[in-house]
Amino acid sequence: MAEDPEVQEALSALEDAEHTGWEPIILRDDVQAWRKVSKENPALYEYKAKGRYTSLSPAELLLCHIDAGYRTAWDPYCLEVTPVDKQGDKEVMYWVVKYPWPLTNRDYVYYRRIFIDRAANRIVLVTRTMIHPKHPEKEGCVRVLSFFSLWVVYPETTFEEKGARYEMLLFDDPRGNIPTSVLNWVFQAAVPQMISTVEKAALAHKDSPQRTMTFADALRLYGTDTRAPAAEAATAPSS
């Protein structure tokens, strides 16, 4: 992952402690968020946020995020999310998002890449839209063609103990005839709401008998080095 240009460019934006070019929109004790004009669509913003979960471990957050079957149980806007294909380290997914009437629902075909990077002491999840022949555009949904997210979690002690520091980067262009001023207002309000919702979902998921994967399973699938858990020395970067 260290030489992956897609990941490194996004990580650089998150690691910029001066937030150069970013406008602060939320500065609370539990969450901070910024926005800046998007290069892909200058009428929209991209967002970044950071904060801390004291009630969850990085492992619990990851297992909740990657459990596609659980998403419809906790996300009221998710109508469907299903695996489509596997292309190397890219897991291709199909996702349908409910929009309020009279707006048309949106759907996405995207890939996700997951890295449990023990050497860098972080979990990284990258998501980007793509085109796939199994899911062409269809009636009843507006296909989102430009979406990107980067989610990074650092353990405060170890990956499986409570205490996680997160950083995220997000851009979403839902297309259609929605005024950009409305979109920007919605996204700005949605960032802290999403962070809170994910915490509640992960707390419920960690004790669920329907969990489809353990952290040991995730390490085998997504681990990027071979250090034993006992050798882990986890210290999150200072904020």
JOKASUL-V660958 format. One record per backbone hydrogen bond with DSSP energy under -0.5 kcal/mol. CO is the residue of the C=O (numbers start at 0). NH is the residue of the N-H. E is the energy in kcal/mol with one decimal. If there is no record, write none. Layout:
BEGIN
co: <CO,CO>
nh: <NH,NH>
e: <E,E>
END
This chain:
BEGIN
co: <0,2,3,4,5,6,7,8,9,10,11,12,14,15,18,21,22,25,29,30,31,32,32,33,34,35,40,40,43,45,46,47,48,49,50,51,52,55,56,57,58,59,60,61,62,63,65,66,66,67,67,69,69,70,70,73,74,76,76,79,81,84,86,88,89,89,90,91,91,92,93,94,95,95,96,99,104,105,106,107,107,108,109,110,111,112,114,114,115,115,116,116,121,122,123,124,125,126,127,131,137,139,140,141,142,145,146,147,148,149,150,151,152,153,156,157,157,158,162,162,163,164,165,166,167,168,169,170,171,172,176,178,178,179,180,181,182,183,184,185,186,187,188,189,190,191,192,193,194,195,196,197,198,199,200,201,203,204,207,213,214,215,216,217,218,221,227,228,232>
nh: <3,4,7,8,9,10,11,12,13,14,15,15,16,18,21,23,34,32,51,27,49,24,25,47,22,45,37,43,37,35,169,33,167,31,165,53,163,162,60,61,62,63,64,65,66,66,67,69,70,70,71,72,73,73,74,75,77,78,97,95,93,91,89,90,86,91,111,83,84,109,81,107,78,79,105,102,141,96,143,94,109,129,92,127,90,125,116,123,117,223,120,121,116,152,114,150,112,148,110,134,140,104,142,106,144,172,128,170,126,168,124,166,122,164,233,156,160,58,155,156,52,153,50,151,48,149,46,147,173,145,178,181,182,183,184,185,186,187,188,189,190,191,192,193,194,195,196,197,198,199,200,201,202,203,204,205,206,207,210,217,218,219,220,221,222,115,230,231,234>
e: <-1.9,-0.7,-2.5,-2.2,-1.3,-2.7,-2.1,-1.3,-1.7,-2.4,-0.6,-0.5,-1.3,-1.5,-2.3,-0.5,-2.1,-2.7,-0.9,-2.4,-2.2,-2.7,-1.8,-2.1,-3.7,-2.7,-0.6,-2.6,-2.7,-1.9,-2.9,-2.8,-2.8,-2.5,-2.0,-0.5,-2.6,-2.5,-2.0,-2.5,-2.5,-1.7,-2.3,-2.3,-0.6,-0.7,-1.4,-1.1,-0.8,-0.8,-0.5,-1.2,-1.0,-0.7,-2.4,-0.7,-1.6,-0.7,-3.7,-2.7,-2.6,-2.5,-2.1,-0.6,-3.1,-0.7,-2.0,-3.2,-1.2,-2.3,-2.3,-2.8,-2.5,-1.2,-1.9,-2.3,-2.6,-3.5,-2.8,-2.5,-0.5,-2.8,-3.6,-2.0,-2.5,-2.8,-1.0,-2.9,-1.1,-2.1,-0.9,-2.1,-2.4,-2.4,-2.8,-2.3,-2.4,-2.4,-2.6,-1.6,-1.1,-0.5,-0.6,-2.0,-0.5,-2.3,-2.0,-2.6,-2.6,-2.5,-2.6,-2.5,-2.4,-2.8,-0.6,-0.5,-1.2,-2.6,-2.1,-0.5,-3.1,-3.3,-1.9,-3.0,-2.1,-2.4,-3.0,-2.7,-0.6,-0.6,-0.5,-0.6,-2.1,-2.7,-1.7,-2.6,-2.8,-1.9,-1.9,-2.2,-1.6,-0.6,-1.0,-3.0,-1.9,-1.9,-2.4,-2.6,-1.6,-1.9,-2.4,-2.7,-2.1,-1.8,-2.3,-1.9,-0.7,-1.6,-1.3,-2.1,-2.5,-1.8,-1.8,-3.3,-2.1,-2.4,-1.6,-1.6,-0.6>
END
